[in-house]
């Protein structure tokens, strides 16, 4: 735990660059576009919401785009995309290397062209036969997937019912993390996978230490004062879904212990392999 000004905390250097170490022209263009088209209009919409104003259609659109951005442009979202895709990539690569003669022949030809020895070629063939490879999606793939889903998520958010709730006076301040939008199934029955189409999903993002925006598929669209205890529930959810950093407006050893206990306990991607005869279906579920 440390004290610091909030500006610049949790900033990921060159987030949209392939290697996170160097700023590419494309990455800089994306960041500049985000600042102008998403963050600035979103900040204006949030200021209006904190004043309990009625948003214009343009302001509402800016708010939903801002929330969608906060859902997609974090290390947590990139990891989720990778975890969803990796099993399919792996299974596909293993199948191609084991069973597709043309692909195998091309790989062997390329290796021979490098001057590889017979022993080295034999080792590569053994690896292909055994499927002893590891294939994962690239960072570029995860970034592109996140950007592709952005506008779709914003459209879905605009169809939800939103409550802009002020925390009860007896509650602790809201905290925020490097993954500021939390999701949870609040249906009460057996939880379903955590996706925006889940009818019992609750999406929450703090707008200030005392105000939170919460989206549901049912319910009113309103400003409200939330029931006591809501802040702790939302804060626990935020702490469990954080990547590395969580931020609070107060210092508390008890809170630090709570943050450590909850870190990493949030929802995760789980992969199921289902076979139908000689066919394989791979299903990834987030929850």
N, C-alpha and C positions, 0 to 999 in steps of 0.2 A: 504494500500500500504506500502511495506517495501522493503529495499534494502538487498540483500543477494547474496552470490555466488551461481551460478546455480546448482552446484553439490549437489545431494541429495534432491533437492526440489521436491515436489509432489510424493515422494516415499511412496508407500502404504506398511506398515509393514505386512509381512506375507500374501501377497496378495493371494497366492494360498492355504492358510490354511483355513479350514472350518469356524473357528471362528475369524480369523484375529488377534488373540491375542497370539497364540502359534505357533511356527514353527514345523510342522510335518515333518518326514523324506521324505514323498512324495512331500511336498511343497518345501523343500530345494532342492530336486533332480530336480524338474521342474525349479526352479530359476537358479540353476547351469547350467542346459542344455541350458536355454535361453541365459545366459551370454556367453557361449562358442560357441553355434551353431547359434545364431540369432544376438545378439547385436554386438559381435566383428566383424564378417564378414560384418554385415550391416554398421558399422562405417567405415570400410575400403572402402566399395562401395561408401558411401557418400563422403568420402575424394576425391575419384577419380572423382565423379560427380562435386564437387566444383572446381576441376582443369580442368573441361570440357574435360575429357578424354573419350575415347571409352571404354565402359565396356566389359569385357570378358563375356562369357555365365555364368561362375561361379559367377562373381561379380553381374551380373544382377539378377541371381537367389537369391543371398544373399540380394540384395536390396528389391526385392518383398516380400521375407519372413519377412524382417524387417518391412516393411510397414504394412503387414498383422498382425504382432504382435502388432504394435501400434494401430491398429484398434480394436483388440480383448482383450487386457490385460489392460483395464481401468475400473474404476467404472461405467462410462457411458455405456460401452458395456455390463457389467453384468446386469445393470438395464434394458437395452433394452431387453436382453434375458429373464429376469424375467417377464417384462411387456408383452412380446409376449406370454409366456407360461402360465402365471397365469390364464387367463380366461378359458383356456381349462382344466387346473387342477381343477379349482373351479367347473365348470359345470359337469365334470366327477365325482368328489367326491359327489356332491349333487345328481346326478342321481343314483349312486350306493347305497347311503345311503337311498334313498327314495324307490327304486324299486327292489333292488336285495336282495331277502329273505335270501340267504345264507350268504351274507356279513353282513346283519343286525344281523342275529342269532349269527355269530361269535363274533361280537362286544359286544353284550349283554352277551354272555357266558364269554368273557374275563373280563367284568366289574363285573359280579357276582363272578368270581373267586377271585377278589380282596376284597370281603367282602362288596360290596356296598349295601346300603339299598334299599328297594323297591321304596322309593321316589326318590333316586338318579338314579335308573335304569329308572324310569318313565320319569325323566327329560332328560336323554340321548335319550330315544325313541322320546320324543317331539322334541328335537333338530334335530334328523334325519328326522322326518316327515316334519319339517319346512325348512330344509336345512340351518339351522342357524349356519353354520360353515364357517370358512375362511381357505382356503388352498392355500399356495403359494409354488412355487418351492424353493428348498433349495439352499444355496450358492454352494454346491458341484455340483448340477445339472447345474447351470449357468456356473460354471467354466469348467465342462466337455463339455458342449455344445460349449463354446468359443474355447476350444482346438480342438474339433472335426472339426470345420469349418476353422481352421487356414490354413491348406494346400490347401483347396478348394479355399479360398479367394486369396491366393498367386498365384495359377494357373490362376485365372481370371485376377488378376492384370498384370500378365505377357503377357496377350493377348491385353491389352489396349495400346493406343498410348500416350507416355509420353513426355511432354515438361518440360525442366529444365530451368526455367525462372529467370532471374535477374531482380530485381525490378528497376524501373526507378529512376534516381538520385533525382527527385523531390518528390518521395514518402517517407512516413515514413517507419521505419523499420518494418519488420514482427514480430508479437508476436506469442507466442505458449502457450499451456495450458496443463492441465492434461489429456486432450483427444486430442492428437496432429494431428490426421487425420480428416479433415472435409469433408463432402459430401454435394453436392447441385445439384438440377436439374437446368440446365442452358439452357433448351430447348426453353424458351420463351413463349410457349403455357401453357395450364393448367398443373401445375406440376404433375408428376406421383409419386408413392411411391418411397421412397429413398432406393434403393437397388442397388447392384453392376451391376445387369443386366439391369437396367434402361438405355436406349440408350442415354439419355441426361445427364447422371451423370457426375459430375466433382469431382474427389478425389484430395485433396491437402494436402501436408505436408511440412512445412518449413524445409529446410536443413541448413539454417543459417539465420541471420537477413536480408539478402539481396537476398537469393535464395530460390525458392520454386519448388517442384516437383508437377506437375499436370497431372493426368491421365484422358483420355477421350476415348470413343470408336471410334471416328473419328479424323482425323487431322494428322499432321506430328509427327515424333519422332525427337526431335531436342533440341538444346540449343538456347535460345532466350533472348531478352530484352523485358520485358512486357510493355504494354501501361501504361501511367500515370493513377493513380487512382486504379490500381489493388491491391496494398497493403491494402488500406482502405477496399475494398470489402472483401478481404481474412481475414483481421483482424476482421472485424465485424462478419464474419461467425465463426471465431475461438472463439471469446468472447461469442457468442450466444450458442455454443455447449459445452462450458467448464463445468466441474463438480464443482470444488471448486476454482481452482487456474488458473490464467493467468499470463504470464510473458512477460515483455517487456525490451528492452535494454535501455530504456529512462524513465525519470520521467516526468509526466504531469498530472496536476489536471483534465484537459479536458479529457484525456484518462481514468482516473479513473471514472469520471462521465459516460463516454461512456460504460465502462466495466460493471458498476452497472446497467445501463439501459438495456443492451443487455443480461445480465446473465439470463439464463432460458428461453430465447425466441426461442431457436432452435427447430428442429423437435422432435416430440414425437410419441410414439406408441398410436394408436387409435384402439379400438376394436369395431367391428360391429357384431351383432347377427342377422342372417337371418334365418327365419323359412320357411320350406316347409312342410305344413301340420303338422304332429307331429314330423318332423325331424328338427334339429337345426344345422346350420353351423356357426362356429365362425371364423371370419376373422380379423386378426390383421395387421394393415398397419402402417408403419413408414414413417412419412412425416410431 
